[in-house]
Amino acid sequence: MMRHKKIFLIIIAAYFLFSAIFHFMRLAFDWGIVVGEEIIVPTWVSALCILFSIFIVYWIIKIRDEEEKIDVEVVEE
């Protein structure tokens, strides 16, 4: 795998992992989010964001591992 692609995937995975941690903390500590003066974001949105973020991190790790296997096979030939 090209070095810059691997670094990009690691940065994106770290971003989504941080996002999942933040949303988990929001649920655990019952933090509210107010947008503007009247719109209150429900906490179930954070639950969906946690699931989405964890799925994206899993998917990125899976892609990285598959591409490393392809690189090893090409080098061995």
SULHU-V669412 format. One record per pair of residues at least 6 apart in sequence whose ideal C-beta (glycine too) atoms are under 8 Angstrom apart, sorted by the first residue. I is the first residue (numbers start at 0). J is the second residue. Records with the same first field share a line. If there is no record, write none. Layout:
I = J  J
This chain:
0 = 63  66  67  69  70
4 = 66
5 = 63
8 = 59  62  63
9 = 63
11 = 55  59
12 = 55  56  59  60
15 = 52  55  56  59
16 = 52  56
18 = 48  52
19 = 48  49  52  53  56
22 = 45  46  48  49  52
23 = 45  49
24 = 30
25 = 32  42  45
26 = 42  45  46  49
29 = 42
31 = 39  40
32 = 39  40
33 = 39  40
34 = 40
